[in-house]
Amino acid sequence: KESANQVRVDADKYAWQSEAAGRVSFLLFLIGFELFRAVAMLMVMFSDLTIGQIFAVFGYLWFMLSPVQELLGIQFSWYSAKA
């Protein structure tokens, strides 16, 4: 019975730590995303970009979202399998 309780406690501890690490990683991703978007908006405001170039910058940002999320998913899977 004591062994089963220890397994439950360890599983809860791992689940909490895994969830926290995932949220921190996603927060860092969002911070980077927002910084890129802010820099792009500053470029639009303070440079002579055309409308087409503005759309190209935001299109590139939108296009890069899914590969980065896939890489984060692979990283989470790798660390989960390693633990």
JOVENMO-V238895 format. One record per residue. N is the residue number from 1. RES is the residue in three letters. PHI is phi in whole degrees, 0 to 359 (none if undefined). D_LAST is the distance of its C-alpha to the last C-alpha in Angstrom with 2 decimals. Layout:
n:N res:RES phi:PHI d_last:D_LAST
n:N res:RES phi:PHI d_last:D_LAST
This chain:
n:1 res:LYS phi:none d_last:24.41
n:2 res:GLU phi:297 d_last:22.78
n:3 res:SER phi:296 d_last:19.74
n:4 res:ALA phi:295 d_last:19.47
n:5 res:ASN phi:295 d_last:19.85
n:6 res:GLN phi:294 d_last:17.08
n:7 res:VAL phi:298 d_last:14.66
n:8 res:ARG phi:298 d_last:16.08
n:9 res:VAL phi:297 d_last:15.79
n:10 res:ASP phi:296 d_last:12.12
n:11 res:ALA phi:295 d_last:11.52
n:12 res:ASP phi:296 d_last:13.93
n:13 res:LYS phi:297 d_last:12.47
n:14 res:TYR phi:295 d_last:9.00
n:15 res:ALA phi:298 d_last:11.25
n:16 res:TRP phi:295 d_last:13.51
n:17 res:GLN phi:294 d_last:11.30
n:18 res:SER phi:295 d_last:9.86
n:19 res:GLU phi:296 d_last:13.55
n:20 res:ALA phi:296 d_last:14.85
n:21 res:ALA phi:295 d_last:12.90
n:22 res:GLY phi:297 d_last:14.13
n:23 res:ARG phi:291 d_last:17.55
n:24 res:VAL phi:295 d_last:17.82
n:25 res:SER phi:297 d_last:17.02
n:26 res:PHE phi:294 d_last:19.57
n:27 res:LEU phi:298 d_last:21.98
n:28 res:LEU phi:298 d_last:21.92
n:29 res:PHE phi:299 d_last:22.59
n:30 res:LEU phi:294 d_last:25.45
n:31 res:ILE phi:297 d_last:26.88
n:32 res:GLY phi:298 d_last:27.08
n:33 res:PHE phi:299 d_last:28.63
n:34 res:GLU phi:292 d_last:31.16
n:35 res:LEU phi:296 d_last:32.06
n:36 res:PHE phi:299 d_last:32.78
n:37 res:ARG phi:294 d_last:34.86
n:38 res:ALA phi:295 d_last:36.72
n:39 res:VAL phi:296 d_last:37.54
n:40 res:ALA phi:297 d_last:38.75
n:41 res:MET phi:293 d_last:40.95
n:42 res:LEU phi:295 d_last:42.34
n:43 res:MET phi:298 d_last:43.15
n:44 res:VAL phi:294 d_last:44.99
n:45 res:MET phi:288 d_last:46.93
n:46 res:PHE phi:251 d_last:47.90
n:47 res:SER phi:228 d_last:48.40
n:48 res:ASP phi:257 d_last:50.58
n:49 res:LEU phi:289 d_last:48.03
n:50 res:THR phi:278 d_last:49.53
n:51 res:ILE phi:299 d_last:48.35
n:52 res:GLY phi:297 d_last:47.00
n:53 res:GLN phi:292 d_last:44.93
n:54 res:ILE phi:298 d_last:43.60
n:55 res:PHE phi:297 d_last:42.54
n:56 res:ALA phi:295 d_last:41.00
n:57 res:VAL phi:297 d_last:38.80
n:58 res:PHE phi:288 d_last:37.61
n:59 res:GLY phi:295 d_last:37.30
n:60 res:TYR phi:298 d_last:35.06
n:61 res:LEU phi:299 d_last:32.87
n:62 res:TRP phi:295 d_last:32.71
n:63 res:PHE phi:295 d_last:32.04
n:64 res:MET phi:279 d_last:29.06
n:65 res:LEU phi:297 d_last:27.25
n:66 res:SER phi:292 d_last:25.82
n:67 res:PRO phi:297 d_last:24.47
n:68 res:VAL phi:293 d_last:22.70
n:69 res:GLN phi:294 d_last:21.17
n:70 res:GLU phi:296 d_last:20.09
n:71 res:LEU phi:297 d_last:18.43
n:72 res:LEU phi:296 d_last:16.57
n:73 res:GLY phi:297 d_last:15.46
n:74 res:ILE phi:296 d_last:14.29
n:75 res:GLN phi:297 d_last:12.36
n:76 res:PHE phi:298 d_last:10.67
n:77 res:SER phi:296 d_last:9.97
n:78 res:TRP phi:299 d_last:8.70
n:79 res:TYR phi:291 d_last:6.15
n:80 res:SER phi:293 d_last:5.29
n:81 res:ALA phi:290 d_last:5.52
n:82 res:LYS phi:287 d_last:3.82
n:83 res:ALA phi:281 d_last:0.00
